[in-house]
């Protein structure tokens, strides 16, 4: 049997997803709606895969995945969201997550993504697969002191350029035709990459490393 744990702060979504998955004869599903309960749940029971909502109060799915990975290195983890993940793709990969699936996926698609993740395979939407081609054009920098290969994709570079212009997150969202939440999560990903805690620090370090041009 495949044991699945769903962590989603919307009980109706969790219940609906459980109903879809339990149509499969080999799947048993539990649902919790508070991310802080996840580690206790995993400690008390053994699961093969965990589906984490991306946006939850107090802790994002990516942040929770990073915590879980420290104690459960072999656990399959999927991000389960209704949002476009194009701007979060690098953050998800860097968090050592096994993949993601849309909340709009059909029962067949959802089951397929889960089974693939358990085989260490990843299912990517075609539009995102095509965007990966652009990664070759990303600016990268090899830090000789740290021995770390840092890079920023087009979206991250565009946001930092607007930060340099003095725009607020809301103004950046309007300028780049993104949601404000997407801007904020992309900035969080930039902070993690550059090991900084503020927009000003991120811009300064990115300029110093040659990841964006100095103004």
N, C-alpha and C positions, 0 to 999 in steps of 0.2 A: 504493500500500500504506500501511496505517496501522501505525506502529511504536509498540508499547506497552512500557513498562518498569514492572515490578512490584517494589516494595521492601517486603519482608515478612520478619520475622525467623523465621517458621515456614516452613521449606522445603516441607513438605507442602502448605500452603495456596497458596504460590506456584506449585508444580508443578500443582496441581489447577486453579487459575485459568488458568494458561497453556494447559492442555489444553482448557478450555472455549472460550477465546478463539480458539485456533488452528483451531477448527472453521469459523471464518469465513475465507473464501478471501482476504480482503483484509487480514488482520491477522497481523503478525509480533510475537512476544512474547519478551522477555528477563526474567529474574528474578534479583534479588540479595537476599541476606538480611542485609546490613549497611548501615545508613543512611549511614555515613561513606563508602561507596563510590559513592554516587549521583552526586556532582559529577564524579568521574573518569569514570564511565560516560557521563554526558551530554557531557562534553568530547570523549570519543573516538568517540561515535556520536550520531546525530541521532534523536530520538524525537518523536512527535506528542503523546503523553500519558503521564503518570506516575501510577501508583496507589500511594499511600503508606499503609502500615499506621498506625493512629493511635497505638498504644502499642508503642514499640520501645525496647530498652535504650540508655540514653545520650541519646536524642533522640526527641521525639515527632514524629509525622507533621506536625503543625502547625508546629513549630519548623523542621523540615526544609523544609517548603513555603516558609516565609518566606525562608530562605537561598537556595533555588533561584530564587525570584521576582526576586531582585535581579539575577541574571545571565541569567535566561531569562524575560523579561517576557511572551513570547507562548506559552510552554509551557502546555498544558492540564494541570492538576493535580487529581486526585481523592483524597479520603480514603477508604480501603478498610478497613472495620472491622466487627467483630461486636457492638460496643457501641451502646447507644442514644445518639444524638448530640444529643438535645434540649437538654441542658445545655451543649453545646459549640458550638451553632449560631452564636452571635455571634462566638466566637473564630475559627471557620472562615471566616466572611464577612470579618472584619477582616484575615485573613491572605491575602486575595485568592485564595482557592481556588475552583476552578470548580464544585465540588460534592462529593458523597459517594455511596457505594454500600455496601450491607450485604454482608458475606461470606456471608450466607444467601440472597442474590439468586440467581434462576435464571440460566441461561446467557443466555436472551432478555433478561431485565431488565438484566444486566450489560452486554451489548452495547449495549442501548438507551441506558443512562446514558453510556457512553463516546461513542457517536455524537452524543448531544445535547451533551455537553461540547465536542466538537470544533466544534459549530455555535454555541457560546456560549449554550447553553440549559441549564437546570437541571431535574432531576427531583427532586421532593420527595415523601416519603411523606405520605399524607393526614393522619395524626395530627399531624405536624409542621406541615403547612400550616394546620391548624386552630388550632394554638397560636400562630401568628404574629399572629393577631387580637388576642392579649393585649398585643402590643407597644405598642399605643396607650395602655395604662394604665401603662407604665413611667415612672418618674420620670426627668426629664432636667434638665440644668443647662447653661446657656451660660456658659462662662468668658469674661468680657470681656477679660481679659489675654491668654489663650492663643488665643481665637477657636475653641475646640474644643467641639463638642457631645457631652457625656458622658452616658451613660445606663446604668442597671443594670436588668436584667430582674427578674422576681419571684424567680426562683431565687437570683440573685446577692444581692438584698436580704435574702432569708431567711437565707442563709448568713452574711452580715455581721452580722445581728442576733444570731445564735447566737454568733458570734465575740465580740460585745460582751458576751454573757452569760458569757464565759470558758470556753466548751466547747472541747474538743479536736476535731480533725478526725474522729476515730472517734465521739465523742459526737454531733457534728453529723450525721454519716451516719445514726446510729441515730434521732436525733430527726426528721430530715426524710425518713427511709426511702429513703436513697440509698446507693450504695456509697461506701466511703471514697475510692476512686480518683476517683469523679465529683466528690466534694467538693474533692479536691486539684486537679483540673484546672480546676474552676470558679474556685477561688481564684487559680490561675495566670492565668486570663483576666482576673480582677479586677485583679491586680497589673499586667498589661500595660496595661489601660485607664487605670489611675490613675498609671502610671509609678512604682510603689513596689516594695519588695522583701520586705515582711513583712506579716503579718496586722495587726499594730498600726498600721503606717503606712497600710495600706489602709483600716482602720476610721476612723482619724483624718481622712484626706483625704476619704473619702466623707461623713463628718459635716460637715466644713468646707464642702464643695461642695453640701450639702443633698441628697445622694443617698440618705441614710438619716437617720432621726431620731436626735438625740442622746439618750442615756439619762441 
